[in-house]
Amino acid sequence: MAAPLGEKRTLALDPGFRTGCKLVCLDEHGTLLHHTTIYPHDRDAARRYNAATTLQQLVEQYCIEAIAIGNGTAGRETEEFVKKLHLDEVLIVVVNESGASIYSASEVARSEFPDHDITVRGAISIGRRLMDPLAELVKIDPKSIGVGQYQHDVEQAQLKRRLDDTVMSCVNKVGVEVNTASRELLTYVSGIGNKLAANIINYRTEKGGIKSKAELLKIAGLGPKSFEQCAGFLRVRHAANPLDASAVHPERFDLVAQIAQDKGCTIQELVSNDDLRKSIDLNRYVSDKVGLPTLTDIMAELAKPGRDPRDSFESIHFDQAITNIEDLREGMILRGVITNITAFGAFVDLGVHHSGLLHISELMRKLGKDALSKLRIQQAIEVQVQQIDLPRKRIALSITT
């Protein structure tokens, strides 16, 4: 549920020292446009110069709007290299690459990019994670993402069921754009399995896209029952009927049309005019099939049709003077990102290759007994360095708020 950057033309870098940085250019839909390798950290000055000019040329050639940099080995050094190029109006973001290597070697990645090696696939995954984390992470076994604790100490079949349920809940809460979703993402929508997801992709490819939710019924294997289950979670952007881009179920389209007719306006006017919606007496439309809570939910959805429940994207910038654990000093106040939450505390990425620990005792002292419930993965947070254990590479933190 991390915030997505959205449909932006993105250049992604999978950093490395000796082997160079794998670079890919993606369009706003995540389609691969170009790939190469640059060597910004090479001892050879000519190679470093070529890396800079190549990156600048590609940003201009492909109208790049954002640059995603993996947070693994050489991540901070690569971020520093890119920022020195002064690429005006291009957003530079460090992306958590946990599990990217698992994806790049998977059957899913091989089927998506059969003509490219695992290094290219890994860079593509980093770029797509910035654009839409949920859509990319569903391709990876949740156990490979590196969050939580003690996953090997519990019954594995039950763990898998609970993880799948959680992923499905996230996907259905956000909604899925039917014309751009991957097969893996579609399979997590209620009522859609592997075969039906493949049929949806084949149909939209053959027809040049799906124009409305009603058109879904023309897809082989998608009958009335499946339609009833999945239609409320699917989105069709730019459809003639604005309700197709919303979470309003098609079985309620006629009701919304009736409300619009009673107000003497179009559905589009009903969506765009807040005062018009407020003037509706919902009690008039309560029936044995539709209750007041449902009508209230429909009005809320019309206020922001197809709204994304995830937070707005916020780029986190680490302190540029702090790149290694040796740069830290006790008492420093730094910005970080929560990468893991466990029963004994939360781990925070400070951009020094080693996460610091906010111990549960410290969290409870500042946030109360339910401290862990107030935190979330990828949350930006301000912390103070309490203690540094260089031999064991451990950093103890306290929260400043």
Protein Blocks (a to p, Z undefined) as FASTA:
>chain_A
ZZcebjcddddddddfklopadddddfkopafbdcdddfkbfblklmmmmmmmmmmmmmm
nopabdcddfbehklmmmmmmmmnopghiacddddfehklmmmmmmklmmmmmmbcfklm
mmmmmmmmmmommlmmmmpcfklnopaehklmpcfklmmmmmmmmmmmmmmmnopafklp
cfklmmmpghiafklmmmmmmmmmmnopafbfklmmmpghiafklmmmmmmmpccehiab
lklmmmbdfklmmmmmmmmmmnopafklmmmmmklmmmpcfklmgcfkbcfklmmmmmmm
mmmghiafbdcdddddddfklmbfklpcehiacddddfbdcfkbccddehnopacdddfk
lmmmmnojklmmmgcehiacddddfbdcfknopacdddfZZ
